[in-house]
Amino acid sequence: MRLNRIAAFALAACMTVSVGCGNGSAGNLDKDTTAETVAPTVSPAADDTEDIEGVEEDMYFKECSEKLEEKAPSEILKRREGVTYPRFEAATYYSTTAERETPVNVLLPQDYSEDKKYPVVYVLHGYWCDQNQMTAENMHIAAMLTNLIADGEAEEMIVVSPYIYCSKEQAQCTAMDTANTLAYDNFINDLTTELMPFIEENYSVAVGKENTAITGFSMGGREALYIGFTYPDRFGYIGAACPAPGVISGTGEPHNLEREDFCFTDNLPYLVMISAGTKDNVVGDNPKIYHEALEQNGTQHLWHEVEGTGHDGNTVTPHLYNFFRMAFKA
């Protein structure tokens, strides 16, 4: 059954079109992502709460709504004295989907132990980029997540930053066109048949949708939504920062889902969160369109708008700050 209650947050007046990453303005990741905490503008949830199943899940969503912050506090992004921070470790796995060795970066918790089982969050990069985009220092993942865990604000988790361009014909993106876009879309097959089994075999992983999250930036946000809505039985926490067009019809071609299918009839996720910067001139109104489509389809989700930020780490870091604090706590 769909959840009728929708938490709606102030709408973003975004952008123009397409995807993007580290080339030119489409992926300016050199900006400082440090920002002070600012309380977001939050619209009240709809009063219609009939037909809602699962009081505990609804309470968790309410807690997430109240926990949402527009920007990450600057101190949570800084490395603290006397703390040894973990680093992303480079690994490779053989992808039968792409028929080649494929790189992936893995961040283990500070006190990682084979005697424990950890939930996993997959963080996906944007168009033209690779597995190193989301691990860059100005994304602050290692420092921010380690500090959040130390402060008791986030669960211990494994972060996986894969290479999501998946084509048998070529190893990297060559143009922003349909053929290359479909290679990114093909990652859905690589993830479920190759990468997830590789991670579960080589690391101490807690399995099940309650222990599996996916999010991403730009094209990675598109793929995270596509994958999460295709496999709600496998991903309990779904996010997207500045998601690129093409997840649903009417937002660019090729598209993955019809607008009316952008919802859940069963296997409800614990969390769906979309973030957007108000000055993102790359992906157009697409984050807002996705938000509105979810509202129209009665799909409970968080809409997170970051005032004054664009298509870069200044929007991604606040998204991850909130997503890390909410994941694996339902």
N, C-alpha and C positions, 0 to 999 in steps of 0.2 A: 504493500500500500504506500502511496506517496504521502509525504508529510506536507500538510497544508500550511504549516507555520513557516514564514519566511522572515529572516532578519535582513532588513534592507539598510544599506549604508549610503551616505551621500554620493550621488552619481558623479562620475568623472566625465568632464568634457575633454576627450582625448583627441588627438592624433590624425594620421592620414591613412597609411596603408602598409601592408607587407610585413616583413619579419625583421631579423637583424641580430647583430652581435658585434664583433670587434673590429669591423672594417668601417672606418669613417663614422659619421653621425649615427648610423644604424646600430652601432654597438659601442658607444663611448664608455669604456670601463675604466678610464683613467681619473675620473672625478672622485673627490673625497666623499665617502659614504657616511662619514660621521655626522650625526644629527642629534639634537636634543629631543627628549620625549615630548610629544604633543598629543593631547587627548583627541581622538578622532570624533568627527561629527557622526552621531549614530541616530538613525531614524528608528522609532519604536517598531518592534515586531508586530506583525499583523495580529489582530485580536482573535481571528478565527482559529481556534485550537481544536476544533472537533475532529474526530477521526484520527487523532495522533496516537500512534502506538509506541510504547517504550518510554516510560516516564524517565528512567535513568538516562537514556540517550538524549532526551529533550533537556534535562538538567545539565548535561555535559555541554550541549550546544549553547545553552544560556550562559554557562560559565565562560565559554570561549568568546561569546559576544561581549561580555563584560571585561574580559581580559585583553581584548584587541586594542593595540596602541598604534597610532598613526606612524610613528617613527621609533627607531631603536634608541635607547639612551646611549650617549657617547661612551660612558664608562664601561658598558658591557662589551664594547668592541675592542677595548685595549688589552694588551697583554700585561698581566700582573707580575710584579716582582716575586721571585721565588717559586714561580709555577713553571713546570716543564710542560709545554703544550705539544700535543701530538701533531704529526704531519701526515698529509695524504701520502699514501704509499702507492707507487706505480705497479700495476700488474697487467697481465695480458691473458686472454682466453681465446680459444678457437671458436669462431662463429661459423657454424655450418650454413647459417642464413646468408652471410656475406662471403663465405668460403675464404676466410683469411684470419690471421691472428689479429685480435682487436684490443686496443688499450683501454684501461679503466683505472681510475684513481679511487682508493679506499681510505677513509678516515676512521680509525678505531678510537674508542673512548680512551681517556687518559689512563685508566686502570684496567684496561682490557684483560680479560682472563678467559681461558678456554673452559673454565669451570662454570661460566655463566652463559646465558643465552641473551642476545641483544636484538631489539627490533632494528629494522633497516629502513632508511629513507633514500630513495633514488632521486638525485638532483640533476636535471637535464639541461644541456647548454643550448645556445641559440644557433641560428643560421650562420654558415661560414666558419663556425668555431669548432672546438674539439673538447676533449675531456678535461683540459686544463683551464677552461674559462671560469668555471664555477669554483675552482680551487684557488684562484688568485687571491693575493693578500687583501686587495681592496673589496673583496666580497665578505671577508671577515669570518668565514665559516668556522675555521678551527678555533680561533680565539673566542668568538661569540658563543659557540656551542659549549666549549669547555667551561667558560665562565657561568653560563646558564646552568649547567649540570652541577657545578660546584656550589652555586647559590640555591640549589633545590628547585629551580624553575623549569628544568627540562629533564626528561628521562635520559639515561645513558642510551646511546644509539650508535649504530654504524651508518656512516654516510658514504654513498656510492655515487661517484661522478663518472658516468660512462661516455664513450664516444657513440653518438646516436646516428651518425650517417651510415646507412646499411645498404650497400649495393654490391652485387657480384661483378658489375661491369667496371666500376672505378672506386678507388679508395677514399676519395674526398670530393667535396662539393665543387662544381665547376661553374655553376650559374644559378641565378634565382629564377628557376623555371619549373614546369610541371615534373619533368623527369627527376630533377634533383629533389624536389619536394617529396615525391613518392619514395625516394630513398630514405628520407627522414621518417616518413610514415611507416616504412618497413621495419623500423626499430621495434615496433610492437611485437614482431615475431622473434627477433633476436633476444629481446628482454625476457620473454616468457619461456623460450625453449633453450636458451644458451646462458645468458648472464645470470639470471636468478638461480638456476641450478649450480652455476660456478660459485657464486657467493655463498650459497648454503653449504656447498661441499668444502669450501676452504676457510670459512670463518664460523665462529660460534653464533649462529643465527637462530632467533626465535621465529618460527614460521606462522602462517595464518594472516588473514587480512587485518586482525587486530594488532599485528606486529609489522605491517608493511605499509609504507607511505611512498608517494611519488609527487614531485613538484618540478618546476622548471621555469626557465626564463625565455621569453620570446618564442622561437620555434620549439624550444624545450617545454614551454608552457602549453603550447598547442598539443604537443605529443603527450604531455602528462594528463591533460584533460581527455584526449582521445583514448589513451590507455586506461585511465581510471574509469571512464564511463563504459568502456568495452568489457572490462574485467572487474566489476565491483565486488566480485567474490574473492578477489585476490588483493585488492588495495583498499584499506579502510580509511586512509587519509589522502586526500587529493588536493593539490594546490597548483596555482599558476601565477606567475608574475609577468605582467605585460604580454599575455598570450597572443600569439600570431593568429592571423585569420585562417579559416579553413576547417575548423573543428565542426561547424555546422553549416548547412546550406545558407546562402545569402551573405557569407562572410569571405568569399573568395574561393577560387578553384585551384586544385581539386579539393573538395570537401570530404569529410569523413562520415558525418552523421546528418540525418535530417533533423530539422529544428525540433520536431515533436518527439524525437528520440533522445533529446538532450535532457534526460531525467532518469529516475530509477523506479522500477515497479516492484523490485525486491532486492535483496542483498544491499540494503542501504548502507552507504559509507557513514562513518562517524563524523567526518568533516570534509566539506568542500570549501575552499577559500580561493578567491580571485583578487589579485592586487593590481593596481594601475596607478601610474603617475599622471598628474594633471597636465604636465607639459611634455608628454610623450608624443612626438610628431612622427613616429615610425609606424606603429601598428593601427593607426586610425582609431575608430570608435569600437574596435573589436572587443576589448575587455568589457566595455559597457554593454555591448550587444549580447555577449555571453551571459552577463549578469541578468539582463532583462529577460532573456530566453529562459533562464532557470526560474526566475520569478513567475513567468507565464506558465511554466510547466509544473509549478508547485514544488520545486526542489529546494529544500532547505540548504542555505549556504551563507558564507560570510562574504561581504563585498568590502574591500579594503582600499581606500583611496589615499594616496600620499600627495599632499599639496606641494606643488612647485617642482616635482621631480620628473625626470624624463625616462628615456629607454636605456637605462644603465643601472649600475650598482646602487645608485641612490634610491631606487625603487625596489631592487631585488633584496638588499640587506634588510629593510624593514619587513618585507614579506617573510623572509626566512626567520627573522627574529620571532615573529608571531607564530609561524608554522611550527618551529622547534618547540616553543612553549606549550603548544596545544597538542602536538602529536603524541600518540600512545598513552593518552590519559582518559580515554572514554571508559 
